[in-house]
Amino acid sequence: MCPFKTNNILPASIKRCRYCIILFCCFYTITQAQTNITFHHLTVDNGLPSGLVHCMFQDVNNFMWFGTEAGLCKFDGIKCKTYQSDANDSFSLHGNHVYAINSDGLGQVCVLTERGLNIYDGANDNFSFYAFPRVPSSSTSHVEWQIIKLNDGNILAVVGDNPYFIFDDRLKIFFAINFEDGLRYRLLDAESKGRRFCVPSPGRRGLLLWNSSANGIESNTIVFKADKKNADTVFVNGFTCLKDSTLWAATSVGLASYNIKDGANHVYTPPAQKEISFSSMVKIGNIFWLGSEKFGLWKFDIITKTFIAHYSHDATDIKSVDENGPINIFFADRQGNIWFSVFARGLDYFNEGEQKFAALLGDKEAKEKGLDNFVRALAQDSSGNVWCGTYTGSVYRFNAQRQIIAQYSGDKTGRKFASIEKILVDNKKRIWVVDDGLNFYDTAKQNFVRVFSGSTQPFAHDLFLAHDNTLYFIDNKYSIGVLTGSGNNFSYTTTNIKNVLNNLSVFFVDNNNNVYVNDVDGNIRVYKPRGNYIYSNPVMLPVHGYIKAYYQHNSTVWIATSSGVVKLAAPSFAYRLFTVKNGLPENTVYSLLPGGSSTFWLSTNRGISRFDTLAEKFTNYTTDDGLQSNEFNTNAYVLCKTGEIWFGGIHGLNVFQPASVKKDTTFPPIQITSLNVNDERYYGVNTVENNAVVSLPYAQRTVSFNFSAFEFMRPSSVSLQYHLQGFDHDWITTTNPGFARYANLPAGKYTLQVRAANSSGTWGNSIKTLQVIIATPYYQTWWFIVLICAAVIGLFYAWYYYRITQIKKMHMVRNRIARDLHDDIGSSISSISIMTGIAKDSLEKNPVRSSELIKKIGAESQQVMDSIRDIVWTINPENDMLGNMFIRMQEYTAEMLENSNIDYTFETGEHLQSIKLSMQKRRDLYLIFKEAVNNMAKYSQSTFAEIKIYRTLNKLVLCIKDNGVGFDINEVKMGNGLKNMQQRAIQLKARVDIQSEKGKGTAIRLEIPVT
């Protein structure tokens, strides 16, 4: 804005005084910012079955349960699971109007609906149902329903205007309690020592003490009454009792207190509120949180007995209370979160400890007071005031109490500021403001003066104060100059920096006089000093990004760039780059402000971050922690002399003391929420029980797990790790909620381990486990392996035995052939040799004798040839079939019997043709047959012979009959022929039967076993 003009006749001191008065009168002040609260919302859009919530509960496994008008909801901080009544499923929820939730003595979730009591089975994700003894009145309001766990393990069910029902957990039945006076009371609270309860009197116009063991009223009615009000008009909507015997109640006329000892009664209302109806309340420490019927949420300090905060609905702020009322139900969970229902709008929940950063110039405040809260520049002057420049060219001056004490919009000539680029305070305590030019604040005249006004005004790109107090200036040509002068007389001279490229966007000098420049292409160069000059060959840092800020500590230079944070060691210029891969929320970093001996605070486009340089760990904060937005700006940061840090962004300012932002030392509870086997939900085990055991057959060895960390306020800020012990070599990091799938696991015992990291990035020691046992299949058991080994050994031995047997058989065949050759052929050849010698000697002396011998030699030679043919035929594998042997037998029969003039028949069955006999059996059979036919031809003197070969069951039968002279089997001495036949039959394991009588011929029957 334009500065106020003063009368030149007045003394300067009066002018300054008047100017200050005008400033304080005309410029409003903003009270010191208090930590805001972000209200989170859970509605039907997030999975609630209905916006009308009747009750809330947190079970032993940290799940939140919400009872609504249209079913039951189970919430893990990320997703809602709805349970509703199903007429076709007896294990579903019975009744969709859920009025009360609590747990029994075993920690099981108990749900009260209009139809009765439902007890949740976590292992099978269903319900057991127990109906009321009689149907409750349909006119009963849901606020009159409650479940209270009694010390004896039973459950007390309060059903409004109906009798109280007690559920016997052992017998699984209800029985009713009736009051002697016929009145029905709503139960509000239970004393911790036993079955003593406070209930409102008829019409909710006071409180009564009821002892369930005495089944009646124990004391007189405690009446809350407002000043100058009739007690009959005061309704009690919530109640609690403090240790100092003071009863507090949320009533229709305010927050009421009653001292049991002295009867003192008082009603508290907020300032400017003569009367206010509170519909619900909850006590957290020394604070009452009160929900009103129409005016939102109130915070009351029990110690000071004052209302200290009020939160109401703001249509322009999604972080505000969703609706001003009526707020019916409060609930405080184990994580310190406070939940409350807003009638028909669902749920709001918040955590005061979640907000770590105070906010200034918020959207609501800026809109109401006409301020620009797009902050572009910050600096602190020697008096401790913080100067703030904005996008529209406004400059605000804050005092130490964070109040705006002055506002400027231009210089003394009335020229308006352009968008503020930077504010700088030099060593001479001058305040410089860079917009599209250069301006400094004249403290004497309390206004701004334009430097280099007129046509000589260079466009100011940046202004930098070096460690030696040299004021460097980057002009509109992106060239570096030195700004000198005092008062209103300033000059701009070219520096003695040579061979430095133009087009500089950033320029700073470290304590060693190294010059860091950043050209418009994003290249970072470092020029080393040499006298008054700079080397022409700079060090090119291997980081491509625009410099936003820097900080030097000893010999280490830290640089904030658009590509991350660079740690640079002098004089070697060895560097380390930290990016999102190392935990940065975003690579564009605007600031580096020390927050301790080894800590930096960084502002980015994804929130702010605390960087522990020793542990090299980032802790990130977002709007959920109270930030004005997640986006901050270049030059919009300042470290105050008090250690306080100011960061500016697109929706205002955040102010905090680094020491007050404590590292998160708590860890969210973890649960393994479900187990899938072969990609189908597995029931029968409650996975939330630590170290639960699941035994699976080998066919079900593909398993997957869902797990969550119960961080209701900032679920995405939690990281999870899982490790399947027995399979994974190391922990695997994932987001919240987590999912892990393992396909075709080998048989064995596995343990899934899950742990969580808090918002500080520290991994907790608490580990949730689930044991999975994959059964070993029979073919992998020890006994099966032993059996297989034995079978293999047996098979090897059988093969070995078979080979040995075959070798033995081969040796036997060879021996038999050798024996046959020796016995039959060898003897015949010997006879031939002898007879040949005799015949040769007798040739001249006895020609007749020689002739006979020659005939015998011929006969013997023929016999040798036949024997050799028989041997060759026998060992030929092509003759293994009986069909081939039958042909040879027929040929031999024809040769022998036709020469002896014996008629014959030879019969065989066609089905015998394909029967195979071993070589030895075939030979023995053939030789028996040959011996029999040969004897018939020589000695039988028969005229007819009959030869048959057939099969009966498992025997091959050979029958040879003739009508010759026969013989007496008992008189005939068994010759070599018959002996050979008997011998060969034994080798065949066959039975040979020879029958003969004189004059009646001879019959031979040979039976050979076959398969």
LINSULQUI-V457738 format. One record per residue. N is the residue number from 1. SS is DSSP state (H for helix, E for strand, C for the rest). NEAR is the number of other C-alpha atoms within 12 Angstrom. Layout:
BEGIN
n=[N,N]
ss=[SS,SS]
near=[NEAR,NEAR]
END
This chain:
BEGIN
n=[1,2,3,4,5,6,7,8,9,10,11,12,13,14,15,16,17,18,19,20,21,22,23,24,25,26,27,28,29,30,31,32,33,34,35,36,37,38,39,40,41,42,43,44,45,46,47,48,49,50,51,52,53,54,55,56,57,58,59,60,61,62,63,64,65,66,67,68,69,70,71,72,73,74,75,76,77,78,79,80,81,82,83,84,85,86,87,88,89,90,91,92,93,94,95,96,97,98,99,100,101,102,103,104,105,106,107,108,109,110,111,112,113,114,115,116,117,118,119,120,121,122,123,124,125,126,127,128,129,130,131,132,133,134,135,136,137,138,139,140,141,142,143,144,145,146,147,148,149,150,151,152,153,154,155,156,157,158,159,160,161,162,163,164,165,166,167,168,169,170,171,172,173,174,175,176,177,178,179,180,181,182,183,184,185,186,187,188,189,190,191,192,193,194,195,196,197,198,199,200,201,202,203,204,205,206,207,208,209,210,211,212,213,214,215,216,217,218,219,220,221,222,223,224,225,226,227,228,229,230,231,232,233,234,235,236,237,238,239,240,241,242,243,244,245,246,247,248,249,250,251,252,253,254,255,256,257,258,259,260,261,262,263,264,265,266,267,268,269,270,271,272,273,274,275,276,277,278,279,280,281,282,283,284,285,286,287,288,289,290,291,292,293,294,295,296,297,298,299,300,301,302,303,304,305,306,307,308,309,310,311,312,313,314,315,316,317,318,319,320,321,322,323,324,325,326,327,328,329,330,331,332,333,334,335,336,337,338,339,340,341,342,343,344,345,346,347,348,349,350,351,352,353,354,355,356,357,358,359,360,361,362,363,364,365,366,367,368,369,370,371,372,373,374,375,376,377,378,379,380,381,382,383,384,385,386,387,388,389,390,391,392,393,394,395,396,397,398,399,400,401,402,403,404,405,406,407,408,409,410,411,412,413,414,415,416,417,418,419,420,421,422,423,424,425,426,427,428,429,430,431,432,433,434,435,436,437,438,439,440,441,442,443,444,445,446,447,448,449,450,451,452,453,454,455,456,457,458,459,460,461,462,463,464,465,466,467,468,469,470,471,472,473,474,475,476,477,478,479,480,481,482,483,484,485,486,487,488,489,490,491,492,493,494,495,496,497,498,499,500,501,502,503,504,505,506,507,508,509,510,511,512,513,514,515,516,517,518,519,520,521,522,523,524,525,526,527,528,529,530,531,532,533,534,535,536,537,538,539,540,541,542,543,544,545,546,547,548,549,550,551,552,553,554,555,556,557,558,559,560,561,562,563,564,565,566,567,568,569,570,571,572,573,574,575,576,577,578,579,580,581,582,583,584,585,586,587,588,589,590,591,592,593,594,595,596,597,598,599,600,601,602,603,604,605,606,607,608,609,610,611,612,613,614,615,616,617,618,619,620,621,622,623,624,625,626,627,628,629,630,631,632,633,634,635,636,637,638,639,640,641,642,643,644,645,646,647,648,649,650,651,652,653,654,655,656,657,658,659,660,661,662,663,664,665,666,667,668,669,670,671,672,673,674,675,676,677,678,679,680,681,682,683,684,685,686,687,688,689,690,691,692,693,694,695,696,697,698,699,700,701,702,703,704,705,706,707,708,709,710,711,712,713,714,715,716,717,718,719,720,721,722,723,724,725,726,727,728,729,730,731,732,733,734,735,736,737,738,739,740,741,742,743,744,745,746,747,748,749,750,751,752,753,754,755,756,757,758,759,760,761,762,763,764,765,766,767,768,769,770,771,772,773,774,775,776,777,778,779,780,781,782,783,784,785,786,787,788,789,790,791,792,793,794,795,796,797,798,799,800,801,802,803,804,805,806,807,808,809,810,811,812,813,814,815,816,817,818,819,820,821,822,823,824,825,826,827,828,829,830,831,832,833,834,835,836,837,838,839,840,841,842,843,844,845,846,847,848,849,850,851,852,853,854,855,856,857,858,859,860,861,862,863,864,865,866,867,868,869,870,871,872,873,874,875,876,877,878,879,880,881,882,883,884,885,886,887,888,889,890,891,892,893,894,895,896,897,898,899,900,901,902,903,904,905,906,907,908,909,910,911,912,913,914,915,916,917,918,919,920,921,922,923,924,925,926,927,928,929,930,931,932,933,934,935,936,937,938,939,940,941,942,943,944,945,946,947,948,949,950,951,952,953,954,955,956,957,958,959,960,961,962,963,964,965,966,967,968,969,970,971,972,973,974,975,976,977,978,979,980,981,982,983,984,985,986,987,988,989,990,991,992,993,994,995,996,997,998,999,1000,1001,1002,1003,1004,1005,1006,1007,1008,1009,1010,1011]
ss=[C,C,C,C,C,C,C,C,C,C,C,H,H,H,H,H,H,H,H,H,H,H,H,H,H,H,C,C,C,C,C,C,C,C,C,C,C,C,C,E,E,E,C,H,H,H,C,C,C,C,C,C,E,E,E,E,E,E,C,C,C,C,C,E,E,E,E,E,C,C,E,E,E,E,E,C,C,C,C,E,E,E,E,C,C,C,C,C,C,C,C,C,C,C,C,C,C,E,E,E,E,E,E,C,C,C,C,C,E,E,E,E,E,C,C,E,E,E,E,E,E,C,C,C,C,E,E,E,E,E,E,C,C,C,C,C,C,C,C,C,C,H,H,H,E,E,E,E,E,C,C,C,C,C,E,E,E,E,E,C,C,C,C,E,E,E,E,E,C,C,C,C,E,E,E,E,E,C,C,C,C,C,C,C,C,C,E,E,E,E,C,C,C,C,C,E,E,E,E,E,C,H,H,H,C,C,E,E,E,E,E,C,C,C,C,E,E,C,C,C,C,E,C,C,C,C,C,C,C,C,H,H,H,C,C,E,E,E,E,E,E,C,C,C,C,E,E,E,E,E,E,C,C,E,E,E,E,E,E,C,C,C,C,C,E,E,E,E,C,C,C,C,C,C,C,C,C,E,E,E,E,E,E,E,C,C,E,E,E,E,E,E,C,C,C,C,E,E,E,E,E,C,C,C,C,E,E,E,E,E,E,C,C,C,C,C,C,C,C,C,C,C,C,C,C,C,E,E,E,E,E,E,C,C,C,C,C,E,E,E,E,E,C,C,C,E,E,E,E,E,C,H,H,H,C,C,C,E,E,E,C,C,H,H,H,H,H,H,H,C,C,C,C,C,E,E,E,E,E,E,C,C,C,C,C,E,E,E,E,E,C,C,C,C,E,E,E,E,C,C,C,C,C,E,E,E,E,E,C,E,C,C,C,C,C,E,C,C,C,C,C,E,E,E,E,C,C,C,C,C,E,E,E,E,C,C,C,E,E,E,E,E,C,C,C,C,E,E,E,E,E,C,C,C,C,C,C,C,C,C,C,E,E,E,E,C,C,C,C,C,E,E,E,E,C,C,C,C,C,E,E,E,E,E,E,E,C,C,E,E,E,E,E,E,C,C,C,C,C,C,C,C,C,E,E,E,E,E,E,C,C,C,C,C,E,E,E,E,E,C,C,C,E,E,E,E,E,C,E,E,C,C,E,E,C,C,C,C,E,E,E,E,E,E,C,C,E,E,E,E,E,E,E,C,C,E,E,E,E,E,E,C,C,E,E,E,E,E,E,C,C,C,C,E,E,E,E,E,C,H,H,H,C,C,C,C,C,C,E,C,C,C,E,E,E,E,C,C,E,E,E,E,E,E,C,C,E,E,E,E,E,E,C,C,C,C,E,E,E,E,E,C,H,H,H,C,C,C,C,C,C,E,E,E,E,E,E,E,E,C,C,C,C,E,E,E,E,E,E,C,C,E,E,E,E,E,E,H,H,H,C,C,C,C,C,C,C,C,C,E,E,E,E,E,E,E,E,C,C,E,E,C,C,C,C,C,C,C,C,C,C,E,E,E,E,E,C,C,C,C,C,C,E,E,E,E,E,E,E,C,C,C,C,C,H,H,H,C,E,E,E,E,E,E,E,C,C,C,C,C,C,E,E,E,E,C,C,E,E,E,E,E,C,C,C,C,C,E,E,E,E,E,E,E,E,E,E,C,C,C,C,C,E,C,C,C,C,E,E,E,E,E,E,E,C,C,C,H,H,H,C,H,H,H,H,H,H,H,H,H,H,H,H,H,H,H,H,H,H,H,H,H,H,H,H,H,H,H,H,H,H,H,H,H,H,H,H,H,H,H,H,H,H,H,H,H,H,H,H,H,H,H,H,H,H,H,H,H,H,H,H,H,H,H,H,C,H,H,H,H,H,H,H,H,H,H,H,H,H,H,H,H,H,H,H,H,H,H,H,H,H,H,H,H,H,C,H,H,H,C,E,H,H,H,H,H,H,H,H,H,H,H,H,H,H,H,H,H,H,C,C,C,E,E,E,E,E,E,C,H,H,H,C,C,C,E,C,C,H,H,H,H,H,H,H,H,H,H,H,H,H,H,H,H,H,H,H,H,H,C,C,C,C,E,E,E,E,E,E,E,E,E,C,C,E,E,E,E,E,E,E,E,C,C,C,C,C,C,C,C,C,C,C,C,C,H,H,H,H,H,H,H,H,H,H,H,H,C,C,C,E,E,E,E,E,E,C,C,C,C,C,E,E,E,E,E,E,E,E,C,C]
near=[26,21,26,25,18,20,14,11,9,14,12,16,16,16,21,23,17,20,26,21,17,20,23,18,13,18,24,22,25,27,18,19,24,24,25,31,37,37,37,33,31,37,29,25,15,22,28,34,34,34,31,35,43,44,42,42,39,34,28,24,33,30,35,40,43,50,48,42,31,30,39,47,44,35,35,35,39,27,28,25,25,29,36,33,27,16,12,10,15,17,23,27,40,35,32,33,37,45,43,42,44,37,35,32,23,22,23,30,39,45,53,50,41,40,26,39,45,44,36,34,27,28,23,21,29,30,31,26,30,33,27,30,22,19,18,28,18,15,14,21,22,31,30,34,39,43,42,38,32,29,20,20,23,28,41,41,44,43,41,34,29,29,33,35,37,36,37,23,26,15,13,20,21,26,23,24,27,22,22,12,11,16,24,31,39,41,40,36,32,27,25,15,11,18,29,28,35,37,43,36,30,23,23,35,31,38,42,34,29,32,23,28,16,16,23,26,28,20,17,17,23,34,37,43,33,34,19,14,18,14,26,21,21,35,35,44,45,45,42,32,27,22,13,15,16,23,34,43,51,50,42,37,37,41,50,45,37,32,22,23,13,12,17,20,24,27,35,39,31,28,16,9,15,17,26,32,40,44,40,42,41,39,29,27,15,16,23,38,40,54,48,42,32,25,28,35,48,39,33,33,22,25,12,13,21,21,26,22,23,24,30,32,25,19,13,16,22,20,30,26,38,37,34,32,33,34,43,41,43,40,35,26,30,24,29,23,31,40,45,48,45,40,32,28,30,40,47,44,38,39,31,29,25,35,31,34,39,33,39,43,42,35,27,25,25,21,16,15,17,16,35,36,39,38,45,42,46,46,40,36,30,22,20,23,30,43,46,55,49,42,31,27,34,35,48,44,36,34,25,23,20,32,25,31,29,34,36,38,34,35,35,25,19,18,23,26,32,28,27,42,38,41,44,41,33,28,18,21,21,30,36,45,49,44,39,29,38,40,43,37,34,22,19,16,23,29,32,34,35,35,35,24,22,10,9,16,19,31,28,37,30,41,42,38,29,29,20,16,20,23,33,36,39,38,34,24,19,27,36,39,33,27,32,23,17,14,18,18,15,22,22,26,20,17,22,18,31,24,17,30,30,23,22,32,34,41,45,40,32,35,23,25,26,32,35,43,41,38,26,22,19,24,28,35,37,37,33,32,25,17,12,13,19,26,21,19,17,24,25,23,29,19,31,25,32,35,41,40,39,36,33,28,25,14,20,24,33,39,44,42,37,34,30,38,48,38,30,30,22,23,20,15,25,20,21,22,29,32,28,23,16,23,30,36,33,33,34,37,45,42,44,43,39,31,29,22,15,17,26,36,44,53,51,45,32,29,39,49,45,38,39,27,27,12,16,23,27,33,36,41,43,34,35,34,36,38,44,45,36,30,34,40,43,41,43,47,45,44,32,30,18,21,21,31,39,47,52,48,44,34,33,43,48,47,42,35,25,31,20,18,28,19,25,24,16,25,28,40,36,43,43,43,42,34,38,30,30,22,20,15,21,27,21,21,28,29,35,35,24,25,22,26,24,33,27,31,23,26,20,28,31,28,37,31,38,34,40,42,48,42,40,39,38,32,29,27,35,40,35,44,37,41,32,32,22,20,24,19,10,14,20,23,23,25,25,36,36,33,29,34,26,25,20,20,29,25,27,26,24,30,28,42,37,46,39,44,37,33,37,29,33,26,25,26,19,23,28,34,31,37,33,39,28,27,23,23,20,17,16,17,15,13,14,15,15,16,17,18,16,15,15,15,15,16,16,15,16,16,15,15,16,16,15,15,16,16,15,15,19,20,15,18,24,20,17,23,27,18,17,24,26,19,18,25,28,23,20,29,27,20,26,27,22,19,28,27,17,24,26,22,17,19,19,13,13,15,16,14,20,22,22,20,27,26,18,24,27,21,19,27,26,18,22,27,20,21,29,24,18,30,31,19,25,32,25,19,20,19,30,25,24,33,24,25,38,33,20,25,36,28,17,26,34,25,20,25,35,23,16,24,20,28,26,28,22,27,22,25,20,14,16,25,22,17,25,23,31,25,32,32,31,39,39,33,42,39,34,38,40,36,31,42,42,28,31,42,33,20,23,32,27,29,24,26,35,31,34,29,35,29,25,17,12,14,22,35,30,38,33,38,39,37,28,28,24,27,26,18,19,12,12,13,12,16,14,14,22,27,18,22,34,30,20,29,31,21,21,30,21,27,26,33,24,28,22,27,21,19,16,19,29,35,32,34,32,37,29,33,24,22,12]
END
